[in-house]
Amino acid sequence: MNTRLVDSLVQIIESLTPEERIFLQQRLSSQPIQVTVGVCGGQPRIRNTRIPVWTLVAFRQQGADEEELLRNYPTLTHDDLTAA
């Protein structure tokens, strides 16, 4: 772990204005792939869902196309599938 980098990031985040913190949170939550300890076993997942990336990859490997995945996972977008 790069503790110097983490310490630098903490300092930067602590120096943000409230508006900048809100903007940062919005940007982070809009990332298509997220990793959160304790959610989906810490595996990469589609943003703000509990759909692991590996699930979508496995379905694609089994022959599922984009239309089928979007039908089965209506909350996903084309960009989500591209990111996965």
C-alpha contacts under 8 A as a table, 3 or more apart, distances in Angstrom:
res1	aa1	res2	aa2	distance
2	N	5	L	5.47
2	N	6	V	6.47
3	T	6	V	4.99
3	T	7	D	6.01
4	R	7	D	5.07
4	R	8	S	6.13
5	L	8	S	5.06
5	L	9	L	6.18
6	V	9	L	5.05
6	V	10	V	6.17
7	D	10	V	5.11
7	D	11	Q	6.31
8	S	11	Q	5.16
8	S	12	I	6.27
9	L	12	I	5.05
9	L	13	I	6.06
10	V	13	I	5.12
10	V	14	E	6.03
11	Q	14	E	5.15
11	Q	15	S	6.28
12	I	15	S	5.17
12	I	16	L	6.63
13	I	16	L	5.36
13	I	21	R	7.38
16	L	19	E	7.85
16	L	20	E	5.56
16	L	21	R	5.94
17	T	20	E	5.07
17	T	21	R	6.22
18	P	21	R	5.08
18	P	22	I	6.32
19	E	22	I	5.19
19	E	23	F	6.27
20	E	23	F	4.99
20	E	24	L	6.10
21	R	24	L	5.00
21	R	25	Q	6.16
22	I	25	Q	5.12
22	I	26	Q	6.20
23	F	26	Q	5.10
23	F	27	R	6.20
24	L	27	R	5.12
24	L	28	L	6.14
25	Q	28	L	5.15
25	Q	29	S	6.06
26	Q	29	S	5.23
26	Q	30	S	6.14
27	R	30	S	5.21
27	R	31	Q	6.71
28	L	31	Q	5.57
29	S	47	R	6.87
29	S	48	N	7.25
30	S	47	R	6.88
31	Q	34	Q	6.67
31	Q	47	R	6.31
32	P	46	I	5.78
32	P	47	R	4.96
32	P	79	D	7.61
32	P	80	D	5.78
32	P	83	A	6.41
33	I	44	P	6.31
33	I	45	R	5.59
33	I	46	I	4.87
33	I	47	R	5.26
33	I	53	V	7.93
33	I	80	D	7.82
33	I	83	A	6.94
33	I	84	A	7.30
34	Q	44	P	5.63
34	Q	45	R	5.44
34	Q	46	I	6.21
34	Q	47	R	5.40
34	Q	48	N	7.76
35	V	39	V	7.75
35	V	42	G	5.89
35	V	43	Q	6.07
35	V	44	P	4.74
35	V	45	R	6.31
36	T	39	V	5.52
36	T	40	C	7.92
36	T	42	G	5.42
36	T	43	Q	7.58
36	T	44	P	7.76
37	V	41	G	6.88
37	V	42	G	4.58
38	G	41	G	5.53
38	G	42	G	5.61
39	V	42	G	5.49
39	V	43	Q	7.50
39	V	50	R	7.00
40	C	43	Q	5.60
40	C	44	P	7.73
40	C	45	R	7.23
40	C	50	R	6.14
40	C	51	I	7.68
40	C	52	P	6.56
43	Q	52	P	6.54
43	Q	53	V	7.83
44	P	52	P	5.89
44	P	53	V	5.80
44	P	54	W	7.86
45	R	49	T	6.94
45	R	50	R	6.36
45	R	51	I	5.44
45	R	52	P	4.05
45	R	53	V	4.97
46	I	49	T	5.70
46	I	50	R	7.04
46	I	51	I	5.71
46	I	52	P	6.34
46	I	53	V	6.34
46	I	80	D	6.67
46	I	84	A	7.49
51	I	55	T	7.07
52	P	55	T	5.47
52	P	56	L	7.19
53	V	56	L	5.42
53	V	57	V	6.31
53	V	84	A	5.50
54	W	57	V	4.94
54	W	58	A	5.95
55	T	58	A	5.16
55	T	59	F	6.29
56	L	59	F	5.13
56	L	60	R	6.20
56	L	69	L	7.72
56	L	81	L	7.64
56	L	84	A	7.02
57	V	60	R	5.11
57	V	61	Q	6.20
57	V	84	A	6.98
58	A	61	Q	5.03
58	A	62	Q	6.26
59	F	62	Q	5.01
59	F	63	G	6.48
59	F	64	A	5.44
60	R	63	G	5.14
60	R	64	A	4.79
60	R	65	D	6.38
61	Q	64	A	7.27
64	A	68	E	6.10
64	A	69	L	6.70
65	D	68	E	5.45
65	D	69	L	6.41
66	E	69	L	5.15
66	E	70	L	6.11
66	E	78	H	7.68
66	E	81	L	7.45
67	E	70	L	5.19
67	E	71	R	6.09
68	E	71	R	5.04
68	E	72	N	6.15
69	L	72	N	5.08
69	L	73	Y	5.83
70	L	73	Y	5.00
70	L	74	P	5.29
70	L	75	T	7.70
70	L	76	L	6.16
70	L	77	T	6.99
70	L	78	H	7.81
71	R	74	P	5.53
73	Y	76	L	5.74
74	P	77	T	7.81
76	L	80	D	5.97
76	L	81	L	7.34
77	T	80	D	5.09
77	T	81	L	6.57
78	H	81	L	5.24
78	H	82	T	6.23
79	D	82	T	4.96
79	D	83	A	6.08
80	D	83	A	5.15
80	D	84	A	6.21
81	L	84	A	5.03
